[in-house]
Amino acid sequence: MVQTLRLLLGDQLSSRMSSLRDLDPARDVVMLAEVAAEATYVRHHKKKIAFLFAAMRAFAADLDARGVRVRYVKLDDPDNAGSLEAELARAVKTLRPREIVLTEPGEHRLAGAMADWELGVPVEVREDTRFLCPHAAFHTWAQGRRQLRMEYFYREMRVAHGLLLDEGKPTGGRWNFDAENRKPARADFFMPQPPRFEPDARTRDVLNLVAHRFPDHFGDLEPFWFGVTHEHAEQAFAHFLREALPRFGDYQDAMLVGEPFLYHAVISMYLNAGLLDPLDVCRRAEAEYRAGRAPLNCVEGFIRQVLGWREYVRGIYWLHGPNYVHENALGAARDLPWFYWSGDTEMACLSAAIGQTKREAYAHHIQRLMVTGNFALLAGIDPHQVHEWYLAVYADAYEWVEAPNTIGMSQFADGGTLASKPYAASGAYIDRMSDYCGHCVYDVKQKNGPQACPFNYLYWDFLARNRTTLANNPRVAPMYRTLDRLSEERRAEIARDAAEFLAQLK
């Protein structure tokens, strides 16, 4: 008789999971299952599926080596029932546990399904204690606030966890050094590459499985270089601390052709799957500053992304409930263009960001926000379709982190719940922060006409289309004053060029 059947989801690959807190190896069984329902609810990138399956198998092997009984269901098991509920039901019939214990999922979709499970034994769902701000704490922080701005949340998190503080005050006299972190990179910089891990036999089996079962999913499966173990993730983070953190802050917003990683950590897929601990990585980054090996602006910028932004967007996601992904404050209704899947566009910045996404299942935050996201915002793409694209194509994407970044930050579809203004920009921003424009058939300096960068006229057309909703936003009002100063002839050119461009967008 099994006392407790403990289910681990594919993004819960940590011995610190609340579901394993009171594990008794003599009486309990830990279960992991590769199921088609979780691999196909959106058409996940092939590399994302391979990463999770390979990491699940590696973690199961580690548990087994430590004497834990593991029930592992592979996707190609002939008896695989295809969903988590059905696999649990099969396990209950075979093992006859007295109870099932699991840690809450990261998505409303799965949480809602779990509420309807009928398995014949008690099911205990525990809070995910990997995160640094419990649900109740975020609800308390949000209660009564007119605006839920990340900066104030971040400051309280710094104090609560004692990071970058000197005698109770922010190290360096400021909470935020973001103003120092907006330098455009140059192609002659030495760019440290993230460690690449050669697939072992177990991972190679997964790659063959994914190639066979998901041939029509987005993205390139190989070369596959992601780490799939805790040891790999630790090596990747140690490499970042040593080689890239000292310049991460300065150039975190920069974009270069052929340089997908620059000085970024490239650890978000490891963090979000449980292979790294968020508080640990923050403390180790702070230690680099204290030891004089990394400047304050770089370390603060990294900690803000993990301790501040990551925890904040999760709080927003659970605060606003499952309907958040359907918000559409700007009424955007155009279908997502096919080039988001193919990468086949003459716009060099989009081609670079999407092509990189196809190859690597990765793009850094400015490529996501200010290239693919900015274009979708300006073109009036249906935000739910944009949301599903981001959820599918990135190895680090889970709805709790992806949806607020897309619906709130990128598409302003929540009407300002998360962001104080739309993150809309013309081609000048992309030109300043990248070298993409020098490789483009369009001219970023031209404002109108067939050779003009589409971002230029789409930016003003976006403002004109959304005047009723946005004109009273104090952070956008100056742009409307500029728009109103344009001649009638110029505004007519903007409307014509935008209409012609959008009409051929398929």
N, C-alpha and C positions, 0 to 999 in steps of 0.2 A: 504493500500500500504506500503510495506517495502522499506525503503530508501536503506539500505546496508545489503547485506548478507555477513557475515564475517566467512570464513572457517578457522577452526583450525585443524591442523594435529595432529596425535597421539603423536608426540614428541614436541608439542608446548603448553604445559599445564602451561602457565604462563599468568597472567594478564598484564605482561609487553610486551607481543608480539606487534610488530609494527602493526599488523592487528587490534589490539584493541585500538590503540592509541587515536582515536577520536570517540570511541564508544558512540552512543546515545541510551540508553536503551529504549527510547520511540519510536524510529523509526527503529532500527536495530535488526537483528536476528543473533546470533552466531550459527554456525553449526559445529557439530562433527559427524563423521560417521565411524562405524566399517564396513569395506568392505573386501570381500574375496581376492580381488586383492592385497591388501597391506599385508595381512596375509600370502600369499602363493607364492609371487614372488621368495622367497627361502623358504625352509621348516624350518621356525623359530621355535626355542625352545618353547615348550608349555608354560613354565613359562614367556617367553618374551611376547607372545601374551596375556596371562592372565594379566600380569603387565600393559601393555598398555591399554587394554580394561577397566580394573578396574580403572586405574588412569583417563582415559578419562571420565568414568561415574562419578567418584567422583568430577572431576573438573566441569563437566556440572552441577551437583547438587549444587556446590558452587556458580556458576554463577547464577543459578536460584534463590538461596536463597538471592542473592544480587539484585534481581529485573531485571536481564538480561533475555531477551527472548532467549530461546535455542531450536534449532531443533536438536534432537539427534536421530540418526538412529542406532539401534542395529543390530548386525549381523543376528539374527534370526527373524528380522522383515520380514513378508511375502512379503512385497513390496520392500525389499532391492535389489537394481539393481546391486550390486556386485563390483562397481568401484567408485572412487571419481567423475569422470566426469559424470557418469550416475546419481549418487546421486545428484550432483549439478544441472543437467538438470531437475531432478524431482522436486527439491526445487524451481528452477526458475519458473517452470510451476505452482506450487502451490502458492508461495509467491509473485511472480512478482516483484522482487527487481529491483531497478534502476541500481544497480552496484554490483559487487562482489569484496571484498577485502580479500587478504590473504597474509601471510608471505611466502617468498620463501621456498621451501622444501630443505632438506639437501642432496638430491641425484640427480645426473644428470638424472637418469632414470625418476624420477617424474617431474623434471624441463622440460625435453624434451617433456613429455606428455602434460604438462600444456600449452606449446607453441602452441599445435595443438588443444586445446579445442575450441569448437564452441558452446557457450551457449546462444547466442542471446542478451547478455548484456555486457557492458564493464567489463573487469577483470583487477584489479590493483594488481600487485605482488610487495610487499615491501621487502626490505632487512631485514634480521634477525638481529635485533639490540641487541639480547642477547649476542652476541659474542663481544669480546673486541678489535678485529682487523678487521675493515671493509674490504671488498674485495679490494677496491681501495687502502687502506693503505698497504695491503700485496703486491699487484702488484707493488706499488711504491718501497717498500723495496726490492723486488726481482729483479727489473729492473736493468740490467747491471751487476749483480753479477755472477761470474763464478761458485760459489758454494753457495747453499742455506742452510747454516748450522744453526740449531736451536739455538745454543748457542748465536750467535750474535743477532738473532731475539729476544730471551728471554731477553737479556740485555736491548734492546730498549723498550720492553714492561714493564719491571720493572721501567724504567725511566718515561715512558709515564703515568703510573698509580700510581707512587709514592710508590711502595711497597719495603720494606726492603732497605731503603735508609737512610743514615745519612749525612746531609749536602751535598747531591748530589752524595755521594759515596756509594758503596754497603756496607751494614751492615756487620761488621766482616772483612772488607777488601778484601773480595772475592765475586765473583758473584755466584760461584758454589761450593757446599760442597759434591759433589757426591762421592768423594774418601773416605769419612767417612761413606758412606751408603751401604757398601757391606759386612756386617758381616753375617756369617752363624748363623742361629738361633739354639737354643738347645731345645730339647723336654721338658725340665723341666721349661721352661718359662711359666709364666701365660699369656695366650692368651685371651684378651677380645673379646667376641663374639659380632657381630653387633646386634642391637636390632631386635627382631622378632615380627611381628605384626600379631595378630590373624585376619583372614579374617572375615569381617562383612557380613551381609546378601547379600549386593550388590556384594561384591567380590566373595562370595560363588556362586552366580548365574553365574558370569563370569567363575568360575572354572568348573562348570557343563557344561556350553556352550562349553568351550575349549575342555574338555574331550570328548564331543559328536562330535564336528565338526572337530577336528584335532587329532584323535587317533594315526595316523601314523607319526606324526611329532616327531622330536628328543626330547629327554629329559624327565625327571620326572616332572609331574605337581605338585605333592604334596610330602612332605609338602610345602605349599606356605606361605612364611613369609615376602615377600617384603612389604614395605610401599607403599601406593597408593595415599597419599594426601600430600599437602605441610607440614602439621603438622607432619606427619610421617617422611618426609625427614628431617625436621628441627631437630626432635628428634634424628635421626640417625647421623646427622652431629655433633650435640652437644655431643653425646656419643663418637664419634671419637675424638673430641677435648679434651675431659676430660680423656678418658681411653687409647687411642692408639697413638695419635699424639706424645707424649713424647718419644716413641720408634719407631715410624714409619720409620724415616730416617735410623737408624742403620740397621734395618732388612728388608728393603723393597725388597731386592733381594733374601731373604731366602725362602726355601720351606721345609715343614715338612709333613710327612704322617699323615693324619687325622686332619690336621689344615689348612683348606682352606683359612682362612682369616688373620691369624697372626695379624699384627698391621696395616693392610690396612684400608682405609676409607670405602670402599664398598659403595660409593655414586655416582659412575659414571652413573649408570642407572637413578638416580634421576637428576643429572646435565643434562644429555643428553635429558631427557624428559621434562625439563623445571621446575621441582619441586624445584630446588635450583638455585641460581644465582651465576655464577662463580666469579665475582669480590667480592661479599659479602663473599664467603667462603675463598677467599685469604686474605681479610682484617681481618677476624676473626681468621684465623690461625696466621697471623702476630701479632695480639693482644695477643695471647697466649705466643709468644716469649717475647714481650714487658713487659708482666706481670710476666715473670720468670717461667711460667708453662711448657714451652716446649723449648728444646735446638734449637739453630739456624740451625744446619744441618738438623734436622727433618722438621722444618718449611720451610726452603728454598727448600728442596726436594719436599715437597707437593706443594708449590706455583709454582715451576718449571714445575710440571706435568700439572697443571691447566692453569696457565697464559702463560707458555712457550709451552710445547709440544702440549696441546690440541688445542691451537689457531694456532700453526705452521702447524700441519697436516691438519687442515681445509683449511688453506691458500694454501698448496700444492695441495690439492684435487681440489679446484676450479681453481687454476692457470693452471693445466695441462689438464683439460677437461675430457670428458667421456671416451676417449680411454685409459686413464691411467690404468684402471683395466685390460686391455688386454696386458700390456707390459710384456715381457718375455726375458730379456737381456741374460739370461743364457741358453735359449732354453730348459728349463725343460719340460718334456712331459709325465712323468709317472702318471698314474691315482692315485687319492687319495685312500689310502688303506681303506678297509671297517672298520678296527678297529677304525678309527677316528669317526665313528658313533656308533660302538658297545662297544668300550673300551676293547675289547677282545684281549689283547696282553700280552706276557710274559715280556715285557720291563716295569719294575716297574714304572719308571718316567712317561711314556706315559699313562700307565694304571691309575695312580693316577690323572694326570691332566685331562684326558678325562673322567674318572669316576666322578670326581668332577664337571666337566662341565655338564655332564648329570644330576647330582643331583641338582646343584645350578644355572645353567645358568651363572656361574661366574668362572673366574680364574684370578689370578693377572698377572701383565705384564711380569714377568720373566717366569712363567709357559707358557704363550702364546709365548713369544719370544724365550726362550732358551730350551724349551722342545718340544711342538708340532710344533712350527715354525722351530726350529733348525733341527728337524728330517726331516720335509718336504723339507727344503733347501738341506740337505746333500743327501737325497734320490732322489732328482731331480723330485719332484712332480710338476705337472702343476700348476703354481701360481694362475691362475684364479680359478681352483678348490679349492685351499687353501683359496683364498679370499672368495668364496661363502660359504665355511664351517664356517669361522670365522663370517661372516655376519649373518649366521643362528643361531649359537649356543649360543651367549652371549646376555644377557638382555640389555647391554649397547651399542650394535653394531648397528651403522648406517653407511652408506657407506662413508660419509665425514670423519669419524674418523677411521673406520676400514680399508678402502682400502689403505691409505698411510702407515698405520702400517704394513699391510700385504705385499702389492706389493713392497713398498720401504724399510721399516725397516727389516722385517722378511725374505722376499724371495729375496731381492736385484734384483728384476725383473725390476726395473727402471734403472739399471746399475749405480747407485750411485747418482741419483738426490737427494735423501733424506739422505741416510746413506753413510758415507765415506768408509765403508768396509762391507762385508757380516758378519752378526752375526752368524758365524759358530763356533762350539766348539765340542771338544771330550767329552767323559764321565767324564773326570777329573773335568770339570767345574760343572757339575751336582752333582758330588760327593762332591765337596767343598761347594756348596751352599744348599745342601739338605741332608736328610737322606734316600732318595729313594733307593740308591744303596745297602744299607744293607738288603733290602727286595727283591732283584732281583735275578732271576735264572742266570743271566749273571754276570760275574766278571769284574768289572770296571778296575781292575788292569791288566787284560790280554789284550794284544794288538791284538792278532790274534787267530784264531781257533774258533771252535763251541761254546765255553763257553765265549769268549771275548765279552765285551760290544759292540754292533753294532755301537754305536757312535764313537768308537775308530778307526775302519778301514774305516767307512763311511766318517769321517772327512778328512782323507788323500786322499781317493778316490775322494771326491768332489773337492779337490784342483787339483788333477791330471786331472780330466775330464775338468776342467774349466781354465786350465793354460793359454790358448790363451787370454781369456777375463780378467783374474785377475792378471797375473804375474807382470804387470807393476803398479799395485796399491801399493803405498808406504807402506800402512798399512798391506798389505798381503805379500809383498816381503820377509820378514824374514821367513815366514812359508814355502815359496818355497825353500829358502836356506836350511832349515831343511829337507824338503822332498828330496832334491837333495843329501843330505849327507847320506840318508838311503841306505843300500846295495841293490843290484839288487834282492837278494833273498827276502828281507823284502818287497820291493815294489811289487814283484810278489805275495807274500802272501796277501798283502792289496787288490790288484786287484782281486784275487781269492775269498777271503772272502766276499768282497763287491758284486761281481757278483753273488755268491751263495745266499747271503742274499736277494738281490734285486730281484732275479729271482722268489723267493717264496712269494714275497710281493703282496698280492691281496687285 
